[in-house]
Amino acid sequence: VLQIGCDRIHDSTFTLTGHLPPTVIDILREVDFHPEELRPEDFVTEGWGGVLCVEAGGPPAGTGCGGYVVGQTVKLLKQHHLLDETDVVIFDVLGDVVCGGFAMP
């Protein structure tokens, strides 16, 4: 199971990990947005029961598009074949997003 938190406050996986993990967007910023420099252990935390936890993060409210960050997170997960090797993927998205397409199929 892989749970992806899609919120700028990055607390979706807190109950599974016991801490607020760094966000994918913050980690990408640290490597000047060169994802090829990252390994899964740089952005994936194992939580309770072996659930893999990722926090996408996002821009401050009203300053950008959270969908972009989620897209970059999915791209990174695909590059490391984490979506291929996982039976269940949970996306925990905001319910009050301004751009409704972010949370809709």
PyMOL commands that set and color helices and strands:
alter all, ss='L'
color gray80, all
select helices_A, chain A and resi 14-17+24-30+35-37+40-43+48-50+66-79+100-102
alter helices_A, ss='H'
color red, helices_A
select strands_A, chain A and resi 2-6+45-46+52-55+89-93
alter strands_A, ss='S'
color yellow, strands_A
deselect
rebuild
show_as cartoon
